[in-house]
Amino acid sequence: MFVDTATVFIQAGKGGDGAVSFRHEIYVDKGGPDGGDGGRGGDVVFRASENVNTLLDFRYQPELKAKPGGNGSKAKRHGKSGDRLVVKVPVGTLIKRDGVAIADLAADGQEVVIASGGDGGFGNAHFKSSVRQAPRMAEKGEPGDTFTAELELKLLADVGLVGLPNAGKSTFLSVVTNARPEIADYAFTTLTPNLGVADIDDGSLLIADIPGLIEGAAEGKGLGDQFLRHVERTAVLLHLIDAYGNDIAADYKVIREELRQYSEELIGRPEVVVLTKIDGLDDDIIAMQKDTLREAAGKDAQILTMSSTAHKGLQEVLRALRAKVVQARAFEAERDAEEDDGLPVISLSSEALTKAWTVERDGDEFVVTGDKIEKFARRTNLDQFEGVNRLRDIMKKMGITHELVRKGAVSESVIRIGDSEFTLVEQRD
């Protein structure tokens, strides 16, 4: 079963907690703190594999969770890092988070960390100093990245077959490649994209057969809107048109308009236009149909004719496609090289020019936000008064406490940082 979209819940491993421990050995007086740090949580890694060709497995495994890190222990023993979770996906998989693409796996073996594991918390041995000889605090491990991802599979091919239903796309693919798509004399025979490799001269072409498009496909009609994404990655479009059509000019324009509505970029993609099923037609009728089609496609359009069942014109079509693919790939390589040649421009972003934290009043509470201070808060064990006091010291050094007081906070005011809540000053009974 071919599945090209999936939604999956991803959770990287939580970091291990640091330990509170003191050295206890005979003849060793006041051994001091020896609590070890927690281990780092495991990452969730996606790896592209050409041995996988569908996202079906994610329908049965909608949750991906990496292992957490181990907790620290006495004698400064570091917790074990969590094993990373490596997930194989088809080549051409696009991963989105909240609708924004975060990774595009376009090559076999390519890996990317989709969700990072949380850092382990420091044990109390980490906090020993000349003024703090016996710290009784340790940090909690940070949670790993957690979110719901949307996966999309876009087939990687040299040539994408487009055309109205029953235009002869599957027949062409079955004749020139090793693919065996279902073929029948009715529309929408092809329900899923098919891939095949066609050998031509000293090279080959990877060809994708896309289910037939109809007018309104880009808006969700028919089957086309489900599979138009697979055309995006192809270097060249092979537009097949049934020579027996009543209005082949209109047939051509329908497909071009659907491609334009789906993506403006597709209109500029190199294209070879082919009249199919010419066996049984007189040369005069074929010439008339070609002239009609040229008026619709433009005088510079490359228009060929063929019959897949009679094996007529196939070599000419494949050679034309091969030439355009070589030209398109060379242009892509040149464009990528020009982009890579540019020297990186280092500048201060607007975020870098603003404060690393903000303070907002919410009724009687005060909400502090900022990546750095939120990270400290997540790692603080609020059940340990020394840990909370350390967090208060960090806020004071960062200037947050001064801003809180300026906005009206008093000693008993509740401060909220992420999921952590505590008072501005330690409250004693």
N, C-alpha and C positions, 0 to 999 in steps of 0.2 A: 504493500500500500504506500503510495506516494503522499507525503505530508510536507508542506513547505512553510507552514507557520506553526508556532507553538508559544505558549506562555509558561514560564517556569519560575518558581520561587527559589532564590539563591541566598544562601547564608554561609559566610565564611566563619571559620572557627573563632571562638572567644579566646582571648589570652588568659593564661593561667594566673591565679592570684599569688601575690608574694606572701612569704611566711613570716610570722612573728615567732622567733625562737632565740634562746640564749644558750651559750655554750656551758655545758655542765660536765666538767672532768675533774677527777680526783687530783688534788695538788695544784689545781689551776683556780686561783682566786679571782672572782669577778671576770669570768671569761668573756663577757660582752656579747652583743647581738650576733647571731649567725644565721638569720633567716634568709633563705635563697629567693631568687627572683622566679616569677612564673614564666612558663614557656610561651612562645608566640603561637597564636592560632593559625590553623592551616588556611591557605589560599584556595579559591576556586579558580581553576585554570581551564580555558577552552582550547582545544587543539584541533586544527583542521585535518581531516583525513579523507583521502580519495577513496578509501574503502567503505565510507559511509555515504549514502546518497539520499537520505530522507531524515526528517525530524520526528519520525513516528515514535521513537523510543521516549521522547519527552511527554507524549500523551499518557504513557503508563508510569512515568517517573517525574511528576510535576514539581518535585522538591529536590534540590541539590544542596547538601550540607557537608561542609568540611569538618574535620576533627578539631576539637578545642585543644589548647595548650595545657600541659600539666601544671599543677601548682608547685610552687617552690617548697622546699623542706629544710630541715635543720642542717647544720654543717655546711651552709652556703650552697646547698645542692640546687642547681637550676632545674626548673621544670622542663619536661620534654616538649619540644615544639610539636604542634599538631601536624599530622600528615596532610599534604595538600591533596585536593580532589581534582583529578584530571579528567575532563569530559571531552569525548570525541564528538565532533560535529562535521557535517559535510563541508567540503570546500565551497566557498561562496556564501557562508552563513553571516548574516548581519545581526548584531546584538544591540538592542535598544533598551534604554532605561528612561522611563517617563517620556517615551516618544523620541528621545534623542539618541542617535547612534553613538555607542561607546567603543565598538570594535567591529572590524570588517575582516573576516578571515578569508583571504583570496588565494592562498597558496598552500599546497600540501605540506603538512608539518608545522605550519605557523602556529605559534602559541601566544596567548595573551592572558594576563591575570584579570579576570572579570571582577572578582571580589577579594579584597585583601583581608587577611586575618588580623585580629586585634593584637596589640602589643601586650606582653606579659607585665604584670605589676611588679614593682620593686619590693624585695623583702626588707625587713628592718635593718639588716646589715648595711644596706645602702645609705641609711640615714644617720649612721654614727658620726659624731663630730666631737670637737673638743668641749663643746657646751652641751652636747646631747649624748651622754655616755650610754644610756640604756633606753633607746627609743622603743616604744611599745606600739608601733604602727607599721603597717605595710599597705601597699597599694593593691587595688583590685585590678584584674585583667580587663582590658578594653574589649567591648563586643566587636565582632567582625562585621564587615559590610553586609547589610541585609536589604534586599529589594526584590521586586518582581521584574523579570526581564522578558522582553518580547523578542522572539527569534524569527528571522525571515531567511529563507533559502532562496538565493538568486543564482540560477544556473550559470556557470562559466562556459561560454562557447564562443567559437569564432564566428559562426553564422546562426542567426535566428530566423526561423521560418515564420512568416506572418501571412495572413490572408483570410478570406471569408471561410466559413465552414464548408467542407467538401471541395476545397480548391485543389486538392491533390498533394497536400503537404506530407501526410503520413506515407502515401504511396512512394513519393520521391525519396523520403528518408529510408524506407525499407529496401529500395532498389540500389541506392548508392552507398549505403552503410551496412553495418552489421546489426542495426537495431531492428526489432520486430514489433512495431506498434500495431495495434488493432486497426484493421482496415475494413470498411463497409460502405455501402452506397447510401449513406444517410448522414445528415448533419450532426455535428458534435459526437462523432465516433471517438475522437481523441478526448479523453477526460483528464489526462495528466500529461505534463511535458515528457518528451522522450529525447534521449541523447544518442547520437551515433557518430562514428568516425568514418569519413570518406577519404580514400586514398586517391590522389591525383598527381600524376607525373612523379616528381621526387619529394613530394610533401603530402600532408594530410590536413583535413579540416574537421573540427569538432562542430557538429551541427545539432541544434536544438529545435525540436518540433513543438511549437506552442499551440495549445488548443485554439480552435477557430474563433475569430473575433466577429462581433456583430455591431451594428450601430447602437451606441449607448453603452458599449462595454466598459468604457472608462468610468461610467457612472454606476456600474454594478449590474448591468443587464447581461444575460447569458453567462458564459463561463470566463470570458476574457479578462475581466477585472481581477480574477484570482491569480492569473498567470502572466499578466503584462509585466510584472517585476522581472521575470526571467529574460525579457528582451533587453533590459537595461545594460547588462554586462556584455552583450554580444558586440563584436567589432563591426559586423556587416549584417544588413537585413536582406533576406531573400524574400521578395514579395511575389507570391504566386497568385495568378488570376486565371480562372476557368475561361478558356477560349469560347465555351458554349454559353457564356453569360449573356443575358439580354441587354445589359448596359455595362460594359466592362469599364468605361470611364467612371461611372458612378461607383462601381465596386472598388476601384482604386482609391477614389477620394474618401470613401467611408473608412477604409483602414487607415489612411494617412491622418484623417481627422481624429480618430480614436487614439492614435499614437501621440498626436499633438496635445490632446487633452490630458493624457496621462503624464507626459513629460515633454517639454519643449525641446529638450536636448535630443530626443529621438528623431525629430524631424531632420536634424543635420547629420544623422548617422549615414554612412555610405550605404547605397541601396542598389540591388540588381532586381529588375522587374522581369518576370517571366510569364509568358502565356503557356498554360498547361493544357494537356489533353488535345493536342493538335492532330493526333492520328484520326483519319477519317474526314478531315477538312481539306478543301481545295486550297491551293497556294494563293489564289486571288482573295479568298475569304480571310486567310491568315494575314495576308498583307494589309487588308482593310482593317482588321482588328488591331494590328500593330500601329497603324496610322492613328486610329482612334485613341489608342492608349497613349501614344506619344503626345497628342494634344493635351491630354490630362496630366501627364507626368512631366512634360517639358521637353524641349528639343535636345537637352543635354543628357536626358535619362538613358541608361543602358537597358534596352529592351531585347530580350531573347525569347526563343520559343523552344518547347520540348514536349516530349511524351514519355512519361516514366514507364508505362506499360510496354511501349514499343521500343524503348531504349533509344529514342531519337533526341539529339541535342544535349544529352546529359554531360558529355565531356566538355562541351563549350561552356555550359553553365558553371561547372565546377572550376574550370580554368579562370573564368571571369571572377568568381568568388575568391579564388586563391590570390589573384592579383590584388583585389581590393583589400583582402585581409592583411597581406604583407604590407601594403601601403599604410593601412590604418594602424597596425602595430608599430611601424617605424615612426609614424607621427606621434603616437602615444609615448614612445621611448624618448623622442626628442623633446617633447613637452615636459616630461618628468625630469629630464636632465637639466633643462633650463630652470625649473623650479628649485632643483637641488643646488644649483650654482649660486643662488642668491645668498648673500651673507646675512646671518641672523641679525635682526635689529633688536637691541636690548633697550627697553624703555620701562618707565615706571607706570604700571597700570593705575587706573583710578582707585582700585581697591587698595593698592600698595600705598597710595597717598592718604588713605583714610585710616582711622584708628583700627587697631587689631581687635577691639572689643567695643560694645555699646551697652549702655545702661538705660532701661526704660522702666517707668513706674506703672504698675498694674494694681490700682487700688492701694491696699496696704502693703503689697509685696513689690519687690524690685527684681526685674528680670535682667540678667547679664548674659550677653551672647558674644561669641567670638571663638574661633577654632581652637586657639591655644588654651584659653581658660576653660573651655568646655572639655578639652582633653584632660586637663588636670582634675576637673570635677568628676569625670567618669571613673578615674582611677582612684579616687578618694573613698575610703571606707568610712562612711558617716557614723558607724557604730564605734569608731575609735576617736576619742576626743583629741588625741595628738594629731591624727590625720586631718581632722577638721580645722584645727588650729594652724596646721601647715598650709592648708588651702587659704585660710584667712591671711597668712603672711604673704603668700604669693599674690593675692589680690592687692595687698597694700603696696608691694613692690611694683606692681604693674600700674598703679595709679587708680585702680578701680574703686578702692575704698574711699578715696578722696572724692570721686565723682558721686558715689552713693550718698555720702554725707552732704554734698552740695545739693543733691536732689531731695533731701529731707529724710534720709534714712537715719534711724536711731538704733541704739544697741539691741533692742528687742525686735527690730524689723526683720522680716523673713526675706532671705535672698534666694532666688531661684536661678540655677544654672543647669540647663538641660533638664534632666530628671532629678537633680539633686536640690534639696531644700535645707537650709540651716539659717540660723540667726547671724546678724552682723557681728555680735559679740557673744562670747560664751555665756549662756545663762546658768547661773548657779541657784540651787534650791535654797 
